[in-house]
Amino acid sequence: MKHLIVGLGNIGEEYWGTRHNIGFRVVNALTEAAGAHFTEERYGAVARFRVKNAELVVLKPNTFMNLSGHAVRYWLQKESVPISQLLVVVDDLSLPFGTLRLKPKGSDAGHNGLRNIKELLGTEAYARLRFGIGNDFPRGRQVDYVLSPFTDEELDKMPDCVKLAVEMIRSFCLAGADITMNQFNR
């Protein structure tokens, strides 16, 4: 069974440690744990490996966050992955830092990357793993906040949160969304 796992983020060194790039951080950890490596391909960096009987195609789009749908649509078609086997890892302002929620479908909740994916796929019926980044910012400063680095306290907790996110991705690929939600969503 083949899955497309997409970590959302922005390319460029200036974005690496920002809240908006948590999707990249998680899929980097997933790929590293498998002993795999990314190669630059059309619309992004791609890694391929197996987790037991599941074949994973892991993508970090190079289209920038707001145009992520182009990369997702291309790789779904290129790899012949059904939308039910797509999982998008994304930052979420509405969840406290480190809170992880897997959902089999849902709205874009104001996230421009998810909005673009919905527009280009024509559906919101794909799974997403939402990684809470908190929302400690003054009114009107959302863009500055998501493009800001994590605090030292958050960075101390980051390895455990990312490790759990990797476990959730593996569970999604091996057991499906429902079992993963029941096991991990709290």
Secondary structure, DSSP 8 states (H G I E B T S, - for coil): -EEEEEE----SGGGTTBGGGHHHHHHHHHHHHTT---EEETTEEEEEEEETTEEEEEEEESS-GGGHHHHHHHHHHHHT--GGGEEEEEEETTS-TT-EEEESS---TT-HHHHHHHHHHT-S-SEEEEEE------TT-HHHHHTSB--HHHHHHHHHHHHHHHHHHHHHHHH-HHHHHHHH--
